[in-house]
Amino acid sequence: MAVPATVRLRDRTVPMRDFLADCVSALSDGRTSSEYTTFLTAGAAALAAAEDSRWIQWGLATPDLPELHGAVAALARDWLWQQEIDDFFVMHKPPGLRVRFAPAPGHGGRVKSLLRRRIRHWQDTGLVTRAVPSVYEPEAHLFGGPASMAWAHRLFTVDSLTWLDHHTRPAGCPSWALSLLMLRGIFDGLRIAGWEDRDVWARVRDTGRRQQKPVDTAEAAAGLRRWWNRPDELAATVAAPARRLAERHAEQARPLLDRWWGDYFTSTEAQVGPRHAAAYYVVFHWNRAKLTFGRQVLLAESLAACDG
């Protein structure tokens, strides 16, 4: 059997030679980590499997989605602050809201227990009417592999908390407007500039987000393109709470985007480019934004078109 040339660790891939040297150094110094222990006891294949299986997923049905949004956001922030989890994100999928938590190393059992207890509390108070555990299989192939997916997940954490806050306290700002402000920061962080953004929108449109019948959307499309190309003007029109959400999102996402770009997209391990990853990021982002499919179609087709 051939020895793997590299080992995947959370947000990066390292040469096998370097990882083995780190293992030896750690053992000599009396240091331990879950990665070293897993590798030494079961090998690189088990290490990769442990990374993919660490996520905990539940589907939650609720009669009050805004209240559940707020409760989930508070829980996630608490666990992130206490370092119980590394990452977290949500999706609006049956039976209502899917919550996904990535426990910190060594915290898997504790997080599972705490989450079950919290869900039971939500059920007892009537906030959750149905809870379904399931397995989350990361969509790594969409983002260029596990090393890239790790950075996408970290951005999903920031994105999820922003949208949960918005849905809990919408402040009169339409979700599509906040989305444009947030995505402008994502595109800028991924060095997507000039005509390249239209290529991203065309890729989003090609995921099935296109009009099936001719519809006159010229005026709306021109307005959306204007706002997309002039984010400062758009920001000036939205309510102050939404503007602060967009600013906080940009501040938190910027260093993650820099690392994603530097650690993955400019490495020899990269399997896709930033425009490919950005297109799928938009799809996940719009789900969390709760944009209607019709709104997604209008945005994708409008922003993929040339100005004019």
ABEGO torsion letter per residue (X at the ends): XBBBABBBBGABBBBAAAAAAAAAAAAAAGBBBAAAAAAAAAEAAAAAAAAAAABBBBBBBBABAAAAAAAAAAAAAAAAAAGABABBBBBBBOAGBBBBBBBBBGAAAAAAAAAAAAAAAAAAAGABABBBBBBBBBBAAAAGEAAAAAAAAAAAAAAAAAAAAAAABAGGBBAAAAAAAAAAAAAAAAGBBEAAAAAAAAAAAAAGBBBABBBBAAAAAAAAAAAAABAAAAAAABBAAAAAAAAAAAAAAAAAAAAAAAAAAABAABABBAAAAAAAAAAAAAAAAGBBAAAAAAAAAAAABBBX
